[in-house]
Amino acid sequence: MRWVKPILGNNPLAADSQPEEKKTKTIQIIMKFIMKNRFLIRAMYAAAVALFFMACGSDNDGSGSSPAKEPNVNRNTDYSDAAATRTEVPHLQGGNSQFIAYRVSDNTFDKDGVNYCVEWDRTLKSNRWTCYVMTKQNIKKNVQRWYAAEGEMQYPFDVVNLTTDDYHTKSNGQDLIYGSGFDHGHLCPSNDRLYSLAINKQTFYLTNMQPQYKVFNGSDKNYKYKGLWINMEQFLYNFVSGTKFSSADSLFVCKGGTIDSENHILQRIGGKMIVPKYFYAAVVWKRAKLNVYSGLAFWFEHTNVYHGDDALKGYVVSISELQNKLGNKIDFFCNLPDKTEAQVEKVAATMDFGL
């Protein structure tokens, strides 16, 4: 009998084993390729992520020097000072509310020389918000805290941009916070502005102050340098000075107390000066290398009860939530392109900030 070589295509056992062998070899080849080129693949993935977020971001650093490349319907357009176009500045109220940018001549601190900006309501005679930028450069501690010389006021009135009629004052010319039991609570902190004496001194203007309980501000003798407000400020300072924050990054901050609703007013000193019932901070971190933005906000009830040991995370809200709590009276980060602004304000990026 003649031997016939079996035909593999007709052999069910051979037919089953051959695809499995090919599949195994294919997987082995792919795995070898991945292992050999893993660093290239990671780089390509990182580049793709960066390109995605760049499409969501803007090249505008907030100084007004670079036009936004995406639609920005709610940006500040009616202004007399270009600082109104900076990233940290909310939408201006206009009317009897005055926008003031405090500047210094030293552009190594800020390329436009801007220290911080405020919106002062001349009808309510109160600060609505203070906003500023933090970088590794501008939070350097080159000097000590400024103290007034004899004959000077520790918390001077800004009479260059305003008049004395724009403040609540006592008959002796002092502001109403003196002797009230409340602190002069900084909004742009003195501790963040020790780059020069002139820069630090500007933070003591009354336009940068709100009345705060000592136990909230961190000056109570029983809880020295501990309180919700000072803890939040120290958290932001530590974040910017930390290793996660690069030398090219920026932290945009806007802080204030509630003044626009009677339900959000704790009391009035002398029946006149508003003491906010709530204080807040809206924060956006720009990672310069990727042009990626992350944001969150803090919302604190202003009480005379010590909460300095509380975890800050319990006071975090999204920027969108903060705007709702404020009755949408303030539109934060309006100078960001609309798409970027919406994304940043929607989610409180606690993980990005290490909370």
C-alpha positions as CSV (number, residue, x, y, z in Angstrom):
1,M,0.0,0.0,0.0
2,R,1.3,3.4,-0.9
3,W,1.8,5.9,2.0
4,V,0.0,9.2,1.5
5,K,1.2,12.3,3.3
6,P,-1.6,13.8,5.3
7,I,-2.9,17.2,4.1
8,L,-2.9,19.6,7.0
9,G,-5.9,21.5,5.8
10,N,-7.9,18.3,6.2
11,N,-6.5,17.4,9.6
12,P,-8.7,18.8,12.3
13,L,-6.0,18.6,15.0
14,A,-3.4,20.5,12.8
15,A,-6.0,23.0,11.9
16,D,-6.8,23.8,15.5
17,S,-3.1,24.1,16.6
18,Q,-1.8,26.2,13.8
19,P,-3.8,29.5,14.5
20,E,-2.9,29.2,18.2
21,E,0.8,29.0,17.4
22,K,0.5,32.0,15.1
23,K,-1.4,33.9,17.7
24,T,1.2,33.2,20.4
25,K,4.0,34.2,18.1
26,T,2.2,37.5,17.2
27,I,1.7,38.4,20.8
28,Q,5.3,37.7,21.5
29,I,6.4,39.9,18.7
30,I,4.1,42.7,19.9
31,M,5.3,42.4,23.5
32,K,9.0,42.5,22.3
33,F,8.2,45.7,20.2
34,I,6.5,47.3,23.2
35,M,9.3,46.6,25.6
36,K,11.9,47.7,23.1
37,N,10.1,51.0,22.3
38,R,8.4,51.6,25.7
39,F,10.1,55.0,26.2
40,L,9.1,56.2,22.8
41,I,5.5,55.0,23.3
42,R,5.4,56.9,26.6
43,A,6.7,60.0,25.0
44,M,4.2,59.8,22.2
45,Y,1.4,59.4,24.7
46,A,2.5,62.4,26.8
47,A,2.7,64.5,23.6
48,A,-0.8,63.5,22.6
49,V,-2.1,64.4,26.1
50,A,-0.3,67.8,25.9
51,L,-1.7,68.6,22.5
52,F,-5.2,67.7,23.7
53,F,-5.0,70.1,26.6
54,M,-3.3,72.8,24.6
55,A,-6.3,72.7,22.4
56,C,-8.4,73.5,25.5
57,G,-6.1,76.2,26.8
58,S,-4.9,79.6,25.8
59,D,-1.5,81.2,25.2
60,N,-2.7,84.4,26.9
61,D,-0.8,84.7,30.2
62,G,-3.4,87.2,31.5
63,S,-1.3,90.3,30.9
64,G,-3.3,91.4,27.9
65,S,-0.2,91.1,25.7
66,S,-1.3,88.0,23.8
67,P,-4.8,87.6,22.2
68,A,-6.9,84.6,23.1
69,K,-7.0,82.0,20.3
70,E,-10.4,80.7,21.3
71,P,-13.9,82.3,21.8
72,N,-14.1,84.4,25.0
73,V,-17.5,86.0,25.2
74,N,-17.5,87.1,28.8
75,R,-14.0,88.6,29.0
76,N,-13.4,92.1,30.3
77,T,-13.7,94.5,27.4
78,D,-14.8,97.8,29.0
79,Y,-11.8,99.0,31.0
80,S,-9.3,101.8,31.3
81,D,-6.5,99.7,32.6
82,A,-5.1,96.8,30.7
83,A,-4.6,94.9,33.9
84,A,-8.3,94.1,33.7
85,T,-7.5,91.5,31.0
86,R,-5.2,89.5,33.3
87,T,-6.2,85.9,34.0
88,E,-6.8,86.4,37.7
89,V,-9.2,89.3,37.3
90,P,-13.0,88.5,37.5
91,H,-15.5,90.2,35.3
92,L,-15.7,93.9,36.4
93,Q,-19.0,95.1,37.9
94,G,-18.7,98.6,36.5
95,G,-21.0,101.4,37.7
96,N,-19.9,102.6,41.1
97,S,-17.4,99.8,41.6
98,Q,-13.8,100.8,40.9
99,F,-11.1,98.6,39.6
100,I,-7.7,99.3,41.0
101,A,-4.4,97.7,40.0
102,Y,-1.5,98.3,42.4
103,R,1.8,98.4,40.6
104,V,5.5,98.6,41.3
105,S,8.4,99.6,39.1
106,D,10.2,96.3,39.5
107,N,9.4,94.0,36.6
108,T,11.5,91.2,37.9
109,F,8.6,90.7,40.4
110,D,6.0,90.7,37.6
111,K,6.6,91.5,34.0
112,D,3.9,94.1,34.0
113,G,4.8,95.3,37.5
114,V,1.3,94.4,38.9
115,N,1.3,93.5,42.6
116,Y,-2.4,92.8,43.0
117,C,-5.8,94.2,41.9
118,V,-9.0,95.0,43.8
119,E,-12.6,95.9,43.1
120,W,-13.8,98.5,45.5
121,D,-17.5,99.2,45.8
122,R,-17.8,102.9,46.4
123,T,-21.4,102.7,47.4
124,L,-21.0,99.9,50.0
125,K,-17.5,101.3,50.8
126,S,-16.1,97.8,50.8
127,N,-13.7,95.5,49.0
128,R,-15.5,93.0,46.8
129,W,-12.4,91.0,45.9
130,T,-8.6,91.1,45.7
131,C,-6.8,89.0,43.0
132,Y,-3.1,88.3,42.5
133,V,-0.7,85.9,41.0
134,M,1.8,83.6,42.8
135,T,5.0,82.3,41.2
136,K,8.2,80.9,42.6
137,Q,9.8,84.2,41.8
138,N,7.4,86.6,43.3
139,I,6.9,84.8,46.7
140,K,10.6,85.0,47.5
141,K,11.2,86.4,51.0
142,N,13.7,89.1,50.5
143,V,12.5,91.5,53.2
144,Q,10.7,91.5,56.6
145,R,7.1,92.5,57.1
146,W,6.5,96.3,56.8
147,Y,5.6,98.3,59.9
148,A,4.5,101.9,59.8
149,A,6.9,104.5,61.1
150,E,5.9,107.0,63.7
151,G,3.2,109.3,62.3
152,E,2.2,106.8,59.6
153,M,-0.9,104.7,59.5
154,Q,-0.4,100.9,59.6
155,Y,-3.5,100.5,57.3
156,P,-3.4,103.6,55.1
157,F,-6.2,104.8,52.9
158,D,-5.6,104.8,49.2
159,V,-6.3,108.4,48.4
160,V,-4.7,108.3,45.0
161,N,-7.4,106.1,43.4
162,L,-10.2,106.9,45.9
163,T,-11.2,109.8,48.2
164,T,-11.8,109.7,52.0
165,D,-15.6,109.8,51.2
166,D,-15.2,106.3,49.7
167,Y,-14.4,104.8,53.2
168,H,-16.3,104.4,56.5
169,T,-14.2,106.4,59.0
170,K,-14.4,107.5,62.6
171,S,-14.4,111.2,63.7
172,N,-10.7,110.9,64.4
173,G,-10.0,109.8,60.8
174,Q,-9.3,106.1,61.6
175,D,-11.1,103.3,59.8
176,L,-13.9,101.6,61.7
177,I,-12.0,98.3,62.1
178,Y,-9.8,99.9,64.8
179,G,-11.1,99.1,68.3
180,S,-14.0,96.9,66.9
181,G,-12.5,93.6,68.1
182,F,-12.0,92.5,64.5
183,D,-8.6,92.1,62.7
184,H,-7.6,94.0,59.6
185,G,-7.8,90.8,57.5
186,H,-5.5,90.8,54.5
187,L,-6.9,89.4,51.2
188,C,-3.6,89.5,49.3
189,P,-1.4,88.3,52.2
190,S,1.6,90.2,53.5
191,N,3.5,86.9,53.7
192,D,3.1,86.3,50.0
193,R,4.5,89.7,49.1
194,L,8.0,90.0,50.8
195,Y,9.8,90.5,47.5
196,S,10.5,94.1,48.4
197,L,9.5,96.5,51.1
198,A,7.5,98.7,48.6
199,I,5.6,95.6,47.4
200,N,4.8,94.5,51.0
201,K,3.7,97.9,52.1
202,Q,1.1,98.0,49.4
203,T,-0.7,95.0,50.9
204,F,-1.5,97.1,54.0
205,Y,-3.8,99.5,52.1
206,L,-7.3,99.4,53.6
207,T,-8.6,98.5,50.1
208,N,-7.0,95.1,50.6
209,M,-8.7,94.5,54.0
210,Q,-11.9,93.0,55.4
211,P,-12.8,92.7,59.1
212,Q,-12.1,89.2,60.4
213,Y,-12.4,87.5,63.7
214,K,-9.0,86.9,65.3
215,V,-9.6,83.2,65.7
216,F,-10.5,83.0,62.0
217,N,-7.6,85.1,60.8
218,G,-5.0,83.4,63.0
219,S,-4.1,86.1,65.5
220,D,-6.0,84.9,68.5
221,K,-3.5,84.6,71.4
222,N,-4.7,81.1,72.3
223,Y,-4.3,79.8,68.7
224,K,-1.4,82.0,67.3
225,Y,-0.9,81.6,63.6
226,K,-3.7,79.0,63.4
227,G,-7.1,79.6,61.9
228,L,-9.0,78.7,58.7
229,W,-7.9,81.8,56.8
230,I,-4.2,81.7,57.6
231,N,-4.2,77.9,57.1
232,M,-5.6,78.3,53.6
233,E,-3.0,81.0,52.8
234,Q,-0.2,78.9,54.1
235,F,-1.4,75.9,52.1
236,L,-1.3,78.0,48.9
237,Y,2.2,79.3,49.7
238,N,3.5,75.8,50.4
239,F,2.0,74.6,47.2
240,V,3.7,77.2,45.1
241,S,7.0,76.8,46.9
242,G,6.8,73.0,46.6
243,T,8.5,70.6,44.1
244,K,5.2,69.9,42.2
245,F,5.0,73.6,41.1
246,S,7.5,74.5,38.4
247,S,9.4,77.8,38.1
248,A,7.3,78.6,35.0
249,D,3.9,77.9,36.6
250,S,1.4,80.4,37.8
251,L,-1.2,80.3,40.5
252,F,-4.0,82.7,39.9
253,V,-5.9,83.7,43.1
254,C,-9.0,85.7,43.8
255,K,-10.2,86.2,47.4
256,G,-12.9,88.1,49.2
257,G,-15.7,88.4,51.7
258,T,-19.4,88.4,50.9
259,I,-20.8,91.9,50.6
260,D,-23.5,91.8,47.9
261,S,-26.4,90.1,49.8
262,E,-27.9,90.9,53.2
263,N,-28.1,87.2,53.9
264,H,-24.3,87.1,53.5
265,I,-23.5,90.0,55.9
266,L,-22.7,89.1,59.5
267,Q,-23.0,92.6,60.9
268,R,-22.0,96.2,60.3
269,I,-19.4,97.9,62.5
270,G,-20.9,101.1,63.8
271,G,-24.0,100.3,61.7
272,K,-21.9,101.0,58.6
273,M,-18.9,98.9,57.7
274,I,-19.8,95.4,56.4
275,V,-18.4,92.3,58.2
276,P,-18.8,89.4,55.7
277,K,-20.6,86.3,56.9
278,Y,-18.5,84.2,54.5
279,F,-15.0,84.3,53.0
280,Y,-13.8,82.6,49.9
281,A,-10.9,82.0,47.6
282,A,-10.9,80.9,43.9
283,V,-7.7,79.4,42.6
284,V,-6.4,78.3,39.2
285,W,-3.1,76.6,38.6
286,K,-1.5,77.0,35.2
287,R,1.1,74.4,34.3
288,A,3.1,76.3,31.8
289,K,4.9,73.5,30.0
290,L,1.7,71.7,29.1
291,N,-0.6,74.8,29.1
292,V,-2.9,72.9,31.4
293,Y,-5.2,74.5,33.9
294,S,-6.6,73.1,37.2
295,G,-8.9,74.9,39.6
296,L,-10.7,74.7,43.0
297,A,-12.2,77.1,45.5
298,F,-12.6,77.4,49.3
299,W,-15.8,78.6,51.1
300,F,-15.6,79.4,54.8
301,E,-18.2,80.6,57.2
302,H,-16.8,83.5,59.2
303,T,-17.4,82.6,62.8
304,N,-15.8,83.4,66.2
305,V,-15.2,79.7,66.9
306,Y,-11.8,78.1,66.4
307,H,-11.6,75.7,63.4
308,G,-7.9,75.8,62.8
309,D,-7.4,72.1,63.2
310,D,-10.0,71.3,60.5
311,A,-8.9,69.7,57.2
312,L,-9.1,72.2,54.4
313,K,-10.5,69.6,52.1
314,G,-13.8,69.9,53.9
315,Y,-14.1,73.5,52.8
316,V,-13.3,72.9,49.1
317,V,-15.9,73.5,46.4
318,S,-15.7,73.9,42.6
319,I,-15.4,77.4,41.3
320,S,-18.8,77.0,39.7
321,E,-20.3,76.1,43.0
322,L,-18.6,79.1,44.6
323,Q,-20.2,81.4,41.9
324,N,-23.6,79.9,42.7
325,K,-23.1,80.5,46.4
326,L,-22.3,84.1,45.6
327,G,-25.6,84.4,43.6
328,N,-23.5,84.6,40.4
329,K,-22.6,88.1,41.3
330,I,-19.0,87.4,40.5
331,D,-17.7,85.7,37.3
332,F,-14.3,84.4,38.1
333,F,-11.5,83.9,35.5
334,C,-13.6,85.4,32.8
335,N,-10.5,86.3,30.8
336,L,-9.8,82.6,30.1
337,P,-11.2,81.2,26.8
338,D,-14.8,80.1,27.4
339,K,-14.1,76.4,26.9
340,T,-11.1,76.4,29.3
341,E,-13.0,78.4,31.9
342,A,-15.9,76.0,31.8
343,Q,-13.7,73.0,32.3
344,V,-11.6,74.5,35.1
345,E,-14.6,75.8,37.0
346,K,-16.7,72.6,36.7
347,V,-14.5,70.3,38.9
348,A,-12.6,70.9,42.2
349,A,-9.2,69.4,41.3
350,T,-8.3,68.3,44.8
351,M,-6.0,65.6,43.7
352,D,-4.0,68.0,41.5
353,F,-3.5,70.2,44.6
354,G,-2.7,67.3,46.9
355,L,-5.8,67.7,49.1
